[in-house]
Amino acid sequence: MAEDEISTFLNEQATGVLCLANEQRAYGVPVAFAYDAAEDRAIMDLGFAEDSKKRRFIEATEEVCLTVYEWDDPHNWRSVVLSGSFEPLSEDELDDDIESWYYRVAKDIDVPDAGVELEWYELQGDELSGVALSE
């Protein structure tokens, strides 16, 4: 896929799998995201329960990847992988524009159960690749 096709695809999607690693173990987490092509980043509002496995894996992972795909049948599918650094967004970096943009793009997000702590994260894209098959 060309860069503009990848950007369009990511802006059409709102969910993917965040891939993390801790030593020799992998962990894939389904996430909602919003893609900011101008900054080459994906923004996520992640929920963490007490003693969160997800948090432990995030802290151990040097480079994460977000896999986003759309599959209609074996002859019609698209996928994109965005890899890079993954850091929390501070209160200074988070403003009402980012938050409203995120919820507008990732509009089907359910409010988490009580006891889940929400934190904003940014995946800053270092590598971006996409493949599509359409027959």
C-alpha positions in Angstrom: 0.0 0.0 0.0 1.2 3.5 -0.7 1.6 6.0 2.1 -1.6 7.9 1.4 -3.6 4.6 1.2 -2.2 3.6 4.6 -3.1 6.9 6.1 -6.6 6.7 4.7 -7.0 3.1 5.9 -5.9 4.0 9.4 -8.2 7.0 9.6 -11.1 4.7 8.5 -10.4 2.2 11.3 -10.8 2.5 15.1 -9.6 -0.8 16.4 -6.5 -3.0 16.2 -4.2 -5.2 18.2 -1.4 -3.6 20.3 1.5 -6.1 20.4 3.7 -6.1 23.4 6.7 -8.3 24.6 8.2 -9.1 27.9 11.4 -11.1 27.6 10.4 -14.2 25.5 6.7 -13.7 25.9 4.3 -11.9 23.6 1.0 -10.3 24.5 -1.6 -8.9 22.1 -4.2 -6.4 23.4 -7.3 -5.3 21.5 -7.4 -1.5 21.5 -9.3 1.4 20.1 -7.2 4.1 18.6 -7.2 7.3 16.6 -4.5 7.9 13.9 -2.9 11.3 13.5 -1.2 11.3 10.1 0.3 14.7 10.5 2.2 13.6 13.6 2.6 9.9 12.4 1.1 8.6 15.7 -1.8 6.6 17.1 -3.5 7.8 20.3 -5.1 5.3 22.7 -7.0 5.6 26.0 -6.0 2.4 27.8 -7.7 0.9 30.9 -5.7 -0.8 33.6 -7.1 -3.0 36.4 -5.2 -3.4 39.6 -2.0 -5.5 39.1 -2.4 -5.2 35.3 -0.6 -7.6 33.1 -1.0 -5.0 30.3 0.9 -2.4 32.3 3.7 -4.9 33.1 4.1 -5.7 29.4 4.0 -2.0 28.4 6.8 -1.2 30.9 8.9 -4.1 29.6 8.4 -3.4 25.9 11.0 -1.2 24.1 9.1 -1.1 20.7 5.4 -1.9 20.3 3.4 -2.5 17.1 -0.2 -1.8 16.3 -1.7 -4.2 13.8 -4.9 -3.0 12.1 -6.7 -5.1 9.6 -9.9 -5.5 7.6 -10.8 -8.9 6.2 -13.8 -9.5 3.9 -12.7 -12.8 2.4 -9.4 -14.5 1.3 -9.4 -12.4 -1.8 -10.2 -9.0 -0.3 -8.3 -7.8 2.8 -6.0 -5.0 4.0 -3.6 -4.8 6.9 -1.3 -2.2 8.3 1.4 -2.4 11.0 2.6 0.7 12.8 5.7 0.2 15.0 7.5 2.6 17.3 7.9 3.9 20.8 5.0 3.9 23.2 4.7 6.5 25.9 2.0 7.9 28.2 0.7 11.4 27.3 1.1 13.8 30.1 -1.7 16.2 31.2 0.3 19.0 29.4 0.2 17.0 26.1 -3.4 16.1 26.4 -5.9 18.8 25.6 -9.6 18.9 24.8 -8.9 18.9 21.0 -7.0 15.6 21.3 -9.6 14.0 23.5 -12.6 15.1 21.4 -10.7 14.0 18.2 -10.0 10.6 19.7 -13.6 10.0 20.8 -14.9 11.2 17.5 -12.7 8.7 15.6 -12.9 5.8 18.0 -16.6 6.4 18.7 -17.7 2.9 19.6 -15.8 2.8 22.9 -17.6 1.4 25.9 -17.0 3.0 29.3 -14.9 0.6 31.4 -16.1 -1.1 34.6 -15.4 0.6 37.9 -12.0 0.0 39.2 -10.3 0.5 35.9 -7.8 3.3 35.7 -7.6 5.1 32.3 -4.4 6.5 30.8 -3.7 8.1 27.5 -0.8 6.7 25.4 0.8 7.7 22.1 2.5 5.3 19.7 5.0 7.4 17.8 5.4 5.7 14.4 8.9 4.8 13.4 7.9 2.1 10.8 4.7 1.9 8.9 3.8 -0.7 6.3 0.6 -1.9 4.7 -0.5 -4.7 2.4 -3.8 -5.1 0.5 -5.3 -7.8 -1.7 -8.3 -7.1 -3.8 -9.5 -9.4 -6.6 
